[in-house]
Amino acid sequence: MAGSDLEAIDCDVHPQVPGMQALHPYLDEHWRRSVQERGIDSLDTISYPPNAPFSGRPDLRDEKGRAGADAASLGRQVLDRWGSGVAILNCLYGVQSVFSEDMAAAFARAINDWLAKEWLDRDPRLRASIVVPLQNVEYAVDEIERRAKDRRFVQILTLAMGEMLLGRRHYWPIFAAAERHGLPIGIHAGSAYRNPVTALGWPTYYVEDYASQSQGFQSQTASLISEGVFAKYPKLKVVLIESGVTWVPAFLWRFSKFWRGLRTEVPWVDRTPAEIFRDHFRLTIQPLDAPDSADTIARAIDHLRSDELLLFSSDYPHWQFDGDEILPKGLSPELRRKIMVDNPRATYRL
């Protein structure tokens, strides 16, 4: 990859939990026994079905059909192959789908300990996001406090669709902890499946589910800004991960337009939502949902009106591109460096 000498920072890489057995050493005796008695062998969800072609490129899967199964193969396939100096692990393993608050907290602890031992300890180039049990805010804050001491954890991971909008004051203790430790909130595509993924009910097909994720990102963006999260926590950063990019300018135009007529109901939003977005939000570049044309991509990025919003990502092992074409065509050398190095370093405590 051209520009690999810049020590690029890959902001979205997915390790795969090979099965519940891998987490047993990191669960206490009560939860190990409970998992065995209940026959819980996996927390994989329909957000990313392991065997779906989209969930893993064929050339990145091992002989068992798994992709991202261990630190060594991820190091070869991501860091060595694509020339990244650092990769941030975002583990998507269904913790948010568990109804029991206590069980969700136990799984979150186990996953974070598993990430530290089996991944971060094995490759110094790896960083990780803290998986938190949003089912219980107190438990989530406890897990942040427990793991934030390890500076290899550089983000707090949430999903685009959960039980309620993230801007609600119910979640503000999490934002307070994030700001206190200098950790961005990462909102990744995915759902806890408490609510339908569309405003009109449940879809029939997986392609509908995945395409509808942008609605969740838009709703979370509007919620965080409208509820005044950034007025309360002015240092907080939010990273939209695997959200797509080209929906942002049109959405911000519409959001800002209606804010001008309705701002008396949200007096704490003291400038346009578009300005707040550019100060507090960042987006990973995969998937860059734009036509494969250098001119079109350049114009799409120009519509963001900032060169500080985009963060380099491969979205490994998800099938967002073929070959080694991680970055789109038509980026200037200056913008490539911003996306690959400068913007991630300004966002994360690396």
Secondary structure, 3 states (H helix, E strand, C coil): CCCHHHCEEEEEECCCCCCHHHHHHHCCHHHHHHHHHHCCCCCCCCCCCCCCHHHCCHHHCCCCCCCCCCHHHHHHHHHHHHCEEEEEECCCCCHHHCCCHHHHHHHHHHHHHHHHHHHHCCCCCEEEEEECCCCCHHHHHHHHHHHCCCCCEEEEEEEEECCCCCCCHHHHHHHHHHHHHCCCEEEEEEECCCCCCECCECCCCHHHHHHCHHHHHHHHHHHHHHCCHHHHCCCCCEEEECCCCCHHHHHHHHHHHHHHHHHHHCCCCCCCHHHHHHHHEEEECCCCCCCCCHHHHHHHHHCCCCCCCEECCCCECCCCCCCCCCCCCCCCHHHHHHHHHHHHHHHCCC
